[in-house]
């Protein structure tokens, strides 16, 4: 009896990388949307100057380009503390909180995109 083994591991790994990249891209966009909604808002500059970019394979990053974004994210620095945010529902940890929420949903996002592998 002759048995032929077909090795599809290279095809599987390349398709898996594409699926994971798509899932991470979707998650980074979701983090950006949620963080924009939670970011402090007075004149709109902090919410407008942000994006999600791919740094390398399977590596995505959400960026805020305003100089005071770090100050707002951590609620102050060593010298000053933000005590009052003018818009309800906003505040410190807007980016970290959004990342934590989306991270809990990553399993479902990856499963949704894994249906495309189909070897």
Secondary structure by P-SEA (a helix, b strand, c coil): cbbbbbbaaaaaaaaaaaaaaaaaaaaaaaaaaaaaaaccccccccccccccccccccbbbbbbcccaaaaaaaccccccccccccccccccaaaaaaaaaaaaaaaaaaaaacccccc
